[in-house]
Structures are given as C-alpha cells and as structure tokens.
Amino acid sequence: ATSLDEPFETLQLKNRIAELERQLKDAELRAIAFSTMVDIAEKEFKIPIPLFIFGAERINGINKDEYLETYDIENIKQAKELLKQVVDLYNGERPHMSISNFTPNQIHHATTQIKTEKLWKNYYRKQSTIVNSLQD
C-alpha cells in the first residue's frame, strides 16, 4: 500500500527490504532443510557428519551452495532422495582439491595407497606467537 505522493527512493527502499526479508526466509528454510538432511544422513543412512570439526564448514558450504541452492525441497521424501544424490555426487563424482583431484570414493576404495597432496595455496602468512620472549 503506497501512495503516489511517496518519494521514489522510499518505494525502492521498501521493495529492497521486502526482497531481503524474502531472501532471509529462503535462507532459513534452506538451513532447516540442510539440518534435516544431516539428521537423515546420520540416522537412516548411517553416514557420520561431524558438523563442528575443522573443514566441516567448508563441506557444509559446498553442499548448501552447490546443491541446496538449486532445489526446492517440499517434504522429507524429497530431502532423502536429494541427500542420497548429493552424497553420491560429492563422494563419487566431484573431484576434491584436498586429495589431488581424486574423489573420496577413489581414495577409499583404492587397492593400493594413493599419494595425495592439497592442490590449493593459502595466501596468508601464519603469524608466530611469542608467549615468552626469554624462552623463545
């Protein structure tokens, strides 16, 4: 409900606020869907998904950004089906730079040990911390 007398900038701001509120609601729904998918993975497929270990944020981000963003999940059945597809794709088809662009399945099912290396570089310098200058 806007009047013709309302400044154009005010209308733009109201529209932007409405759009941001929709985006926030969508993000909250995706977070709930992802949490449900994690629960299903752990309970029904017996796939342990540690959420609070180093690197888990990256895995969760990949799943959200590459998979959940493109699907509308309407119910638990769809969530289960999508989770199975995502896990199969993530472990079986998607190369991982942390293991020389092999898939986790290739490494896990290899009959001989495969030498791997991380294929990305960190562009930050680790700062050394001096706790006691007389000791160090």
WOPE-V515677 format. One record per backbone hydrogen bond with DSSP energy under -0.5 kcal/mol. CO is the residue of the C=O (numbers start at 1). NH is the residue of the N-H. If there is no record, write none. Layout:
BEGIN
CO|NH + CO|NH
END
This chain:
BEGIN
3|6 + 7|11 + 8|12 + 9|13 + 10|14 + 11|15 + 12|16 + 13|17 + 14|18 + 15|19 + 16|20 + 17|21 + 18|22 + 19|23 + 20|24 + 21|25 + 22|26 + 23|27 + 24|28 + 25|29 + 26|30 + 27|31 + 28|32 + 29|33 + 30|34 + 31|35 + 32|36 + 33|37 + 34|38 + 35|39 + 36|40 + 37|41 + 38|42 + 39|43 + 40|44 + 40|45 + 41|47 + 46|48 + 49|51 + 53|56 + 55|59 + 56|60 + 57|61 + 58|62 + 59|63 + 60|64 + 61|65 + 62|66 + 62|67 + 63|67 + 63|68 + 64|69 + 67|70 + 68|71 + 71|73 + 72|74 + 75|79 + 76|80 + 77|81 + 78|82 + 79|83 + 80|84 + 81|85 + 82|86 + 83|87 + 84|88 + 85|89 + 86|90 + 87|91 + 88|92 + 89|93 + 89|94 + 91|105 + 93|95 + 95|97 + 96|99 + 96|101 + 96|102 + 97|100 + 97|119 + 99|102 + 102|96 + 103|107 + 104|108 + 105|109 + 107|110 + 113|115 + 117|100 + 121|123 + 128|130 + 129|131 + 132|135 + 132|136
END
